[in-house]
Amino acid sequence: MSDFAGMEDLLQDFLTESSELLSDVDNKLVELEKRPEDKHLLNDIFRGFHTIKGGAGFLNVDALINLCHRTENLFDKLRNGQLKLTPELMDVILAATGVVRDMFGAMGQARQPAAADPSLLAQLDAALEGKAVAAATPTLAPSPAPSQPAPAVAGSEPDWQLLHQAVTGQAPKASTSKPTAPPVPVAPAVPTQPAHPPLPAAEPVARAAAPAAKAPAASQQLATQETTIRIDTNRLDQVLNLSGEIGLTKNRLTTLRTDILSGKTDGATLKALDEAIGQLDLLVGDLQNAVMKTRMQPIGRLFQKYPRLARDLARQLGKDVELVISGEETELDKTMLEDLNDPLVHLVRNAVDHGVETIEDRIAIGKPAKSIVQLSATQVGDHILLEIIDDGKGMRPDVLRRKAVEKGLIDLETANSMDDKQALQLVFLPGFSTKDQISSVSGRGVGMDVVKTNIQKLNGRIDIQSVVGEGTRFSISLPLTLAILPVLVVRVCDQPFAVPLAMVREIIPIRPEHIQEVSGRATIVVRDEILSVRSLARLIGWEETQTPQFGVLMQAAENSFILAIDSFIGRDDVVIKPLQNIRPRGIAGATLSGDGSVVLVLDMESMLDDTQNSDHSAIKTTQFLEMLTHKA
């Protein structure tokens, strides 16, 4: 049973508003550390804790009220000049906000949060009395032991009555025998909780009919992702107006259809039909753009969690780092925002850990003691450009080559053949790390390969530029949305395929005399660049029915090649539909062409890897295509 029975709607509203408010408080705390005398910031943070405490009061969450009350009193003294902000005091305050966020996570599972760690409360009380405090990492303390007997442990007698009730769904029968122990409470003692993000959009946990149903309900809610979105009403009004216009155009087309079916096919009727279809085309395009804008969210909602991340990590490593954020108003598809979190966390952490030097090292080489890490977002055409820039020591390509060889990731011959730009890409290899010792922050070599993989899943690209002694720049280019993908539609063996337009550099004619054999592989020289020729038919596993006439110059990560095709149909914007219950290699999804035929959208990265490493995967793709095109 929910600990907030009858208050589910109030709970969800509280979590949605308070989570955003707490994120804003975190950012202002980081700013306050730079400007401790800023009365405006102090007042805003005080009001933030006061608002959270007030909402918790409506829900009777005593643990949250107690913690917020102490923090609120602390900021009251700070803004009145009775206390002075120190780095150690800020550590304690930020620890308190972390515990508040953990409490939100417990409330998101419809249960009362555990009380804060007594050591944290003691530090807050000491700070209120003007005593010096030492920074500590607080955790949620276990709740006091319940008065009822603890749940049965392994090896003890199970509760057969509850088991029968859970299996049969029947209510337990009244028993005249000796009373048994009281039932296990629905909300047992909560051990130390990890930091879970609040779940503002999750549906409240349904009231269980039996204690046995409680655990599945809680675990189901834990897996629930945010499913709501805030939309400007002006954008919804635009969608409504366009829907009305499309309705009027549909009525006009219905009238013209009736006229044509009745034999009225004069020039005026056909001209009116053409105009109506043209109008419908414009309206549908406008409606499509308007609907896509409803999914767009400012990237600042994602950026707002990183200043504290950089600050806490810098304190842990003994560095002085300032994270400068710009372009927070840049908008990106909501689904992409969620998938970008992990890559950006890795890049910000790497900039603080690997990129910038310690205070002593920076002073020794004449740099300012404070390091600057920049995180920016800008819209460039139909793409979003994200950049993470640090002013640290930069990356040395020779060191990267040596480390990759030492770890057995590449051989010495491959390392010697790499230029500096290719050597920088070694950081994306699984298992690669420049650190010799593993720490709690880095050294395992599992970060940057995850970054590249996640960016590629979003149809994006990541590039590295680094100057030794000056710093490193990571640039991420992403499409505005994944719902609509610009593609180039090509044809091979009378079957249309679509390749992402972001990978296409140009289309060139292929002539047999231009093809040369290099190391047993067909190549073409394009503007003094030697590029391999890969036949799309052979990549799929089909036999070529004719000599390819055209080549598409493709750019996949750092590799460029020519994709040989029979012909091309043209550019199109498609809505990708995933293939249900089947995942052929090299196929990202499918869409429909204007004539109703199925067009497969290719995943070139996957297709190239499969061809090089596994013939079995290519056979599976071939069988799927033969089944689709009725060639089997």
N, C-alpha and C positions, 0 to 999 in steps of 0.2 A: 504494500500500500504506500502511496506517495506521502511524504512528510508535509506536502503542501496541498493536500486534498482540498478542493474548492477554491484554490487560489492559483490554478495553473496559468490562466491568462495573465494575471498580475505578475507571476513569476517570470514568464517569458518576456513581458514588456520590461521588467526590471533588468533582466540579464542583457537584453539588447542594448538598452540605453546605458547601463552602468559599464558594460564592457567597452563601449566606445569612449565613455568618460574616463575610464581607468587608463586606456591607451593614451588619451590626451594628457592625463596627469603624468604618466611616465615620461612623455616627451618634454613636458614643462619642467619636470624635475631635473632632467639632463641640462636644459637651458638654465635652470636656476643655479646649478653648480658653477656655470660660467659667470652668472650675474647674481650673486647671493643677496644683494641689496635691492633687487628689483621688487618693489612692493606690489606691482601689478601681477607678477607671476606668483608671489606668495599668496595673494588674495584668491587667484584662480585655483591654485592647488587646494587651499583651505576649503573653498566652496565645493570642489570636487569630492573631497572626503565627506563633507557635510551632506551632500546630496546622496552619496552612496549609503551613508549611515541612515538617512531618513527613509530611503526605500527599503533597507533591511529591517527597519522598525515596523513597517507595514506587514512584512512577512514573518516577523518574530524570529529573526535569525540572530540569536544572542551572541554567538561567536564573532560574527562579522561586525555587529554593533560595537562590541567591546574593543576590537582591534581598531576600527575606524575612529572611535571616540578618543583613544589615546593619540593616534596620529593627528587627528584634528586639533587636539589641545596643543600638541607639539608645534604645529604650524601657527597656531594662534600666538604662541610665545615668540616664534621666529618673526612674524610680521609686526609684533609689538616691540621688537628689539630686546626682549628679555633673554633670548638665546642667540648664539652665533652658529651659522652653518659651517660644519667641517666635513672633510671627505669621509671620515669614519661615521659621522651622523648620517650623511647621505646614504652610505652603504646600508645602514639599519633601516632607513626610510624605504629604500628601494626593496629591501628584503620584505618589508611589510606589504608593499604593493604586490610582490610576488605571491605572498600568502593569500592576499585578497583575491588574486586571480585563481589560485587553487580552490578557494572557497566557492567562486563562481562555477568552477568545474563540477564540484560536488552538488551544487544547487541545480546545475543543468541535468543532473541525473535524478532530480526530484527527491533529494535527501538533505537533511540538515548537515552543514559542514562541521568538521571537528574543530575544537578550539585551537587557537594558535599556540605555537611552541612557547612554553613558559619562559624560556630564556629570551625570546624576542620581546615578549611583554615586559620582562624585567629590564631589558635594555631601553625600551621606550620610557618606562617609568623613571629610570636613572637619568635619561636625557631631560625629562620634564623637571627633574630636580636640579638640573644644571651640572650633573656629574659627567665625567668623561666616559665615552662608550667605546667598545672595541667591535669592529665589524665582525659579523657572524653570518653564516648561511643558515637561515631558519628553515624548519620544516613543520608540517602540520603534526601536532602531537596526537597520539591516539586518544580516542574518547575514553572517559572513565568506564570502568568495567560495569556492565549492566547488572542489575540486581537479579535478573533471571539466570538460570543455569546456562552455561556456554553451550553452543551447538555440539552435537555429538561428533567425536573425532573418529578417524579410521580405526576400525577394530572394535568400536563400542556397538551396543545394540541399536539398530536403526529404528526410526519411528515408523512402524508398519502402517499405522492409521493414516499418516500424512502421505506415505507412498501410495497406498491404495486410492486415496482421494485424488492424487495427482494423475494416476493412470486412468481411473474410471471416470473422473470428473464429478463424482457423487459426493454429496456432503457427508461428513462423518456422522455415524449413528451415535445416539446418546448412549452413554455407558454408565452402568450402575456400579462398576468396579471401583477400586481404589483410585482416587484422582492421580493423574500423572503430573509430571513436571510441567510448568507453564510453557506455552509454545515459544519458540525462538523468535525474538523481536524481528520485525521486518527490516528495520534499519540498525544493523549491528554496528559494533565499534568499528570505526574507520581507521585503518593504519595510515602511516605516512603516505600522502598522496603525491604523485608526480604532477607537474604543471600541465594541466589540460586546458585548451582554449575553451571559452564558454560556448555553449551551443544555443544561441539565441533563436535560431530558426527551427530547432527541432520541436516536434510535437510533444506535449507533456506526456509523461509516462502514464499509461493507463492504469487504473486501479486494479490490482490483481485480485482474482477471486480466491486465490490460495497462496500461501507463502511460497510454494514451489514455483509459481509463475513469476516471482519477483526477479530472479536472476536473469532469465532470458530477456525480460523487458529492459532491465538496466543495460545489459550488454548490447541490445539492439539500439538503444539510444546513444550509447557511446560511439557506435559506428555511423550514426546519422550525420550527414554533412549539412552545412547551411544551405537552405533551399529558398530563402527569401532574398529580395533585393530592393533597395530604395531607388525610386524612379522619380525624376522631376515631372510634375503634373503637366507641364507644357509639352513634354514629349508624348505623354499619353493622349493629350488633346490632339496633337498632330496625327497620331495613329487613328484616332476616332474620326477626324475629318477626312483623312484619306480613305478610310473604310466606307464612309458615306459617299464619297466621290466615285469609288469603284462600284458601289451599288447602283448609282445612277447610270454609269456606263454600261453595267450589265443589263439594266432595263432597256437601254438604247439598242444593245446588241440583240436582245430578245425580240424587240419590235422589228429590226432589220431582218432577222432570221425568218420571222413569220412572213414578211413581205417577199423574201426571196423564194420561200417554199410555195407561196401562192403564185409564183411566176413573174414577179416584178423584178426584172434583172436589167433595168435600164441603167444608163451611165450615172445618173444622180444617185441611185440606190447603192451602186457599187462604190462610188466615191464616199458616200456616207459611211459605208461599212469599213472602208479603208481608214477613214478618219477616226471612227470609233475604236478600231483595233489599235491604232497609233496612240490614241488617248489612254486606252487601257494599259498599253505597254509602259507609258510614262508613269501612270499612277501606281502600277505594280512595282516599278523600280523605286519610286519614292517611298512606297509603303515598306518595301524591303529594307531600305536604308533607315527609315524611322524605327522599325522594329529592332534592327541591329543596334541603334543608339540606345534603346532601352536597356540593353545588356551591358552597355559601357559604364565603367566605374572609374573614378579618379584613382590613379596608382598611389596617391598619397596615403590611402587607407592601408596599403601594404608597406609603404616606406616608414610609417610612423612607429613601427616596432623596432627598427634597426638602430636608432640613436642609443637606446639603452643597451642593446646587444653589444655595440662597439664600446660603450663606456665601461660596462662590466668586464668585458674581456681585456680591455686595456689596463684596468685596475689589477686584474689577476696577473697580467704579464709584466706589470711595472712600467707601462708605457703611458705617454700622454698623447692621446689621439682624439681628434675632433672629427665627427662625421658631418659633412656638409651636404645637405639634400637640396635638390632643385628639380623643378618640373613636376611637382606633386599633382598639379591639375591635369596632367596628361591622362587621357582616358584609354582604357584597355578592356577587352572582353572579360567579364567576371570570372568565367571558368579558367581563363589564362592567368588571372591574378592568383588564384588558389594554387595553380601548378608552378608558379614562379617563386613561391616562398622559399622552398628548399634550395634552389640554385642561388638565390640572392643571399641567403643566410651563409652558405658556404663561401661565396665570394667576399662578403664583408668580413667574415671571420679570417679568411686567408689574408686579406689585405692588412688586418690588424696583427695577425700572428706572423705571417711570412714576409709581408711586404715592407712594413715600416720598421725602422730600427728602434733600439732602446734609446732612452733619453741621453745616456752617456755616449753612445756611439754617434748620435746625431750632433751633439755638441763637439765631439772630437773632430768631426769632419767639416765643421762650420755650418751645419744646418740648424734651424730653429729647434728648440727642444720639443715643441708641440708638432706632432705629425698631422697632416690633413688627408683625410680619405673622402673623396667626392662620390656621391651617388646621384645620378641624374637620369631623367627620362625626357625625351623629345619625340615628337611625331615628324617623321621624314617621309613625305608622300603617303603611301598606303602601308607604311611600316612604323613600328615603334623602335627607337634606338635607346637602349639602356647602357649606361657606362659606369663602371666602378674604377676610379682612378686613385692611386696613392702616390705620395711623394717620397717613397722609400728607396731601398737600395737597388731595385730593379732585378731582372732575371738574367743570368749569364748563360747563354746557349751552350758554351763548352761544359759548364757544370751539369746542365741538364742532360747532355749526351753521355757524360761519364756516369752519372747516376743511373740512367736507363740501362747502360751496358752492365754496370755492377749488379743491378737487380735482375738481369737476365731478360729484360723486356724487349730489347733489340740486340742485334749482333753488332760487332765492331764495324763491319763493312757498311751496314745500313747507317750507323751513326756518322761515319766519315762522309757519306754521300749526302747528308742533310745540310741544307743551308740554315741560316739563323732563324728564319721565320718558321721553317718546319720543325726545328728543334724546340721552339716555344710550345708547339702543339704536343710535345711529349708529356706535359703535365696532365693531359687528359687520359693517359693510359691507365687502365686499372692497376692498382698496386704501386703506382709511382709516387714517391715522396722524396723531398730533398733533405728531410730530417733523419738523422741516424737513430734517434731515440724517440720512442712513442710516449706522448704525453696525453693528458685528458683533453687537449685541444686538437692536436693533429699528430701526424706521423704514420698513420696506418695506410695512407694512399687510397682512401675510399671516398674522397670528396669530389675532386675535380672531374672524374669520369662520370659521376652521378650528375654533375652540373651539365656536362655536354649531352648526356643521354636525355635528360629532361628538356633541354632546350631544343634538341632535334625532334622530340615528340610534339613540340609546339610548332613545328615547321620553321624553326628559327635557326640562326647561325651565331656562333660566338667566335670572336677574333681576339688575338692578343698582340699588343704592342708594348715593348719594354726597352728602356734605355738604362744601362748600368749606371748606378749612382743617382739617377733622377726619378725613377719610378716606373710603374706598370699601369697599363690601361686595358681593361677587359671591356669589349664592345659586344653587346647582344642585340641582334636585329630580329624583330618578331613581327608577324602579320597582326593587323588590328584585331582580327577575329578568326576563329577556326571554323565558324559555321559556314562561311562562303569562301571557297578557295579558287583563286585565279589559276587556270590550267592551260596548257597547250595540248590540244587533242591531235594525236597522230594515228596513223593506220599501219598495221602490220598484218600480212596474210588476211586481208579483208576484215580484220577485227580492230575497232577503234580502242585506243588507250589514251589516258590522260596523265600528263606529268606535271608536277607543280611548276608554275611559271617562275617562281622565285629561284629555281635551279637552272633556268634556261638563260644562256647568254646570247646565243644567236642561232640561226639556221643557215646551213651552208649546203651547196650541192656536192654530191660525192661522185667522183669520176675514178674509174679503175686505175688510170695512170697516176693518180695522186696518192694512191695507197702504197705504202712501203712496209716491208717486213723488218721489224726490229726485235731481236731475241724471240723470234717465232710468233710475234704478235703484230697485227695490222696497226699501222699508225698513219697519221696525216700531219703535215706541218701546216700550222695556221699562224701566220704572222710571227715566224721564227720560234714558235712553240710547238714541240712535238707532243701530240696527243694520241692516245690509244683509241682505236675504233672498236666499240662494243655493239654487236648486232642485237637489237631488241628481241628478234625472233629466237636467236640462240640463247639469250638470257632466260627466256621463258621455257625453252626446251623444244621449240618447234623447228622444223626444217624450213629453210628459206625457199620460198616458191619463186622468187625473183631477186635480182641483184638490187640491194638498197640504193635508192636514188637520192636520198637526202640524209643529212646528219644534223643532229641537234647538239650543239656544244653545251654540255652540262657542267655545272659547278656543284660538286657534292663535297662539303666540308673543304678540305684543302686539296682535293683531287679534281682535276678537270679531265673530261674525256668526251669523245664523240659518240652519241647514241645513233646508230644506223637504223633508219626507218624506210618504209616504202613510200609514204606520202604523209602530208599533214593536212588537217581539216581547218584548224584555226584556233584562235584564243577564245576562251569561254570562262564564265564564272559559274561554278557548280556548287551544289549542296551535296556534301559527301554523306552517304548512308553506309554505316558499318555493316559488315556481313555477319548476320546472326548465326551462331553455332558452328561457324567455320572460319578458320584463320589461315588462309593460304599465304605462304611466304611471298613477300614482294608485292602484295596487294594491300593497299591502305583502306580501300572501300570501293564503293560503286556509285554511279550516278546515271541519270537518264539523259539522252540527247534529245534534241528537238523532235526527231522522228520516232521517239519512243524506244530506241535500242539501248541496251545496257553498255555503259562505258566504264571500264575498270580504271580506278585511280592507282597508279603505281607508287610503291614505296621504293625508290631507287637505292637508298642506303641498304635496306634489308635485302633487296634483290642481288646487289653486287656481293654482299657478304655471303649470301647463301650459295651463289654460284662458285665462289672461290673456296668455300669451306665444306659444302654439303651438297652432293648431287641428289640426295634423297629429298631435300626440300624442294629442289627444282622439279622433281618428278611429281610431287604433290601439287605444285602450282600448275603443272601441265595438265594433270588429270582434272583439276578444277576448271581450267579454261576449256578443255575439250568437252566437259559436261555442260558448260555454259553455252558453248557455240555449237553443240550437237555434232561434234566431230568424232566423238567416241563411237 
